[in-house]
Amino acid sequence: LPDERVACIHQAPAEIFKRTQTGTFTHERLKNLLYIASFHYAKSPHTVVAVVNRLCESGSIFNFTWVCQKEYHEIAARLLSHSARKVTRFVGWVSQQELLEIYNKSGIFIYPPLFDGFGKVFLEAMDRGLCVIATNTGGMGDIIVDGRNGFLVEFDNPGQIVDRILYLLENSTKGRNISQAAVETAACYTWDRVAEETASFYEKLLKIRAY
């Protein structure tokens, strides 16, 4: 299709995120890692498993929350090392309010999919002030500026993710700066903006058709 007939309109966090104040950034929050995704190869759970296992091997002190379909919890747990399972909490699909509380207690969001149309969870995490570490695909590549409001890493590269996590754990000031920039970035993405951009795009198409 011609470029003028295509629009890229980014999504936004749910309204409940906009109505709820973002939690205060602390160094302790950085020790709470979070991953939210369907248990599917495209979402790269194998990379996440490698990250958590390597962090445990490094002797890092952290907790990890893995949110996915409940029926896959046992399968996912078997992929983790013994020490990694001890620091991992599995959570099934929950309400937006419960999800909000999980975000607010976490400091680093791991999201390394091999492919993603947009991946709204990363923007929700940014809205809550988490430091997002994601692959350069979907909306992440459009919105995250590497090293400023999050980190972008290569596909299937758990080593890079571990390096970024360890860096944040040792540099809480940098973590605070990224957290603040993430919140400011997420604030620009609202459903009102989605509606306005969508209506504007349709109006443009109607004008093109008229001529």
Secondary structure by P-SEA (a helix, b strand, c coil): cccccbbbbbbbcccccccccccccccccccbbbbbccccccccaaaaaaaaaaaaaacccbbbbbbccccaaaaaaaaccaaaaaabbbbccccaaaaaaaaaaccbbbbbcccccccaaaaaaaaaccbbbbcccccccccccccccbbbbccccaaaaaaaaaaaaacaaaaaaaaaaaaaaaaaccaaaaaaaaaaaaaaaaaaaac
